[in-house]
Amino acid sequence: MTDQRLRHIADLLTLKADGQYGLNAVNQRQHALQAAWLAERQGCPDALITASLLHDIGHLVHDLGDNPAEAGVDDLHEERGHTFLSGMFGPEVTEPVRLHVAAKRYLCATEANYFGKLSTDSVLSLSLQGGPMSAEEVAAFDALPQAAAAVQLRRFDEQAKVRALETPPVEYFLPYVARCLVPE
């Protein structure tokens, strides 16, 4: 692995992702791997598999602890992740990452049963993130070029919280990530 950006991402996912994922029975790494594996199994393009793997990277690049939402703090991990990934990837990776929290708000506003599918910590963080979208916010979200990818990523995000689910390791997904890196 010669690309330093790829090595840095791999190190974050292998060395810094042992922290508990909110109030769930999985850690950050397991959550990321499960999301990427779901995307791969559904035949998604490399960019969405990469975005699924990296959607919560913003949690790994701040020093606010494992579950800031529990303390009433919105860590803005989607923005932190977008900032971290910008310059390494194009919008087909960075925008679904940036929009995956908005996609939760969108789905809560547009699907009657979606809120009931949220985990306890997703419900808690939703209240810090602005709650379900208004009709105007829904229309604006729908108009975004990466809205559909963000919604699909959000669905993987909600499903990727299964205790003891065996997935491929971080290294397995690195070729997807490598193919999505923009040239230096």
N, C-alpha and C positions, 0 to 999 in steps of 0.2 A: 504494500500500500504506500505509494509514493506521494500522493496528494495530502498535504498537511491538513487541509480542511476536512477531508474524509477521516483522517486519524483523530482529529479533535472531536468530531461528532461521535466516532466509535468510542473514544475515551469517555465522553460524557455519558453515553448509554451503558457502558460497561462498568465504569468506576464511580459514577455519581448518582446512578439511578436506583440505588437500593432502598431509598426512602419510601415509606408507605405512601400509596396513592390515595390521598384524602382519607376517607373513612372506609375504604374498600379493603378486601382481603388480598390485594395484589400490590406489588411495588411499582414504581414508575417504569422500570424496565419491562416487567411483565405486561403492563398496560400498553406500552408502546409496541412491543412485539405482537401482542394479540391484535391490536388495531391494524398493523401492517399485514399480518397473516390473513385477517378477514378480507382486506383489500385485495391481496394476491389471490385468495381463493375465489373471489368474485370476478377475477379476470380484469381488474382495473389496470389502467396504464401505469407505467413506472412513476410518473409524477404523483399520482394519488397514493400509490403504495409508499413512496417516500414521505409525502405529507402526513400520511397516517402514522408512520414510524416516528416522525418528528413533531407531531402536532402539539405536544406538551413540553417541548424542549425549553420553553420559557420558564418552566418550573425548575429547571436544572441550572439556569444561569442567573438566579437571584439568591439572596441570602435571607429569605423571609421564613424559612422553616418548611416542614413537610406539608402543613395544612394551614396556611394563613387565613383561609375562609372561616375556619373554626374560631379564629380570633376576630372575625368581622372585617378582615382585610381582603379586598380584591387585588390579587397580585398582578393583574393585567398580563397574565402569562401569554395570552395570544399576541399581544403587542410586543412583549419582550422576545417571544419566539420569532415573530416576523422580523424584528430588527436584527436579531442574531443571524437569521438565515438569509436576509437580503444581501445581495452581493455574491452569495454562493449559488443561489438558485433563482430561476425565473419565477414569474407570477403563478405559473401552473402548480408550483409547490408552495410558495410563500403566501399566496392569497387564501387558499383553503385553511392554512394554519391560522392566519390572521382572522379569518371569518368563522372559525368553528364555534366560538362562543356566541356570536351573533346568530349562527345557525340553530343553536339550542333555543335562543329566544324566539327565533322565527318558527321553529317547529312547535313550541309551546303555544304560539299564537294561531297556528294554522291547522294543527291536528289535535282534535279533541282528546285523544287518549295518550298523547305524547308525554305530558307532564307526569302521568301515572307511571311511566316507564323509567323516570329519572331515579338515580340512586340518591340516598340521603344527602351526600355531600354535593351532588349536582343541584338538588333543590336549594340547599344552603347557598351555594355560590350563585345560583340564578337570582336570588334576592339581592345580592351585591352587584350583579351585572346589569340590573335594570328591569328584571322581570320579563314577561312575554312582550313581544313587540306590539306597537300600535299599528293600526291599518296603514298609516303613512310609512312607518318603518318597514313593514312587510313589503310594500310596493317598491321602496328604494332598494331593499335587499334583493328582491326578485330581478331587478334591473342590472345587478352586478355580474360581470362576465364569469366569475368563478363561484357564483351562488350554488349551482347544482353540485359542484364538487365539494363545496363546504358542507352542504346538507348530507351528502353521502359520507364524508369524513365524520360528521357528527354522529351518524348512525353507527359507524364502526366504534367510535369513542364510547358510546353507551353500552355496546355489547362487549367491549374489551375489559371486562372486570371479573373474569371467571377464575376463581381460586384453583390453583394447581393444574391449569390447562397447559399442556405441553405444546410449545411452539418451536420453530427453528430459532437458533441463537442470533444475536446481533450481526455476526459476520455473514450470515446467510443473506441478510437484506442489504449489505453494503454495495453489491453490484448495482442494485436499483438506485441507490443514493448516488453512486459514482456516475451513472449514466445521466443523471439530472443536474449535476454540477455544471455551472457555466464556466467557460474557459477563464483562466486567470489572466 
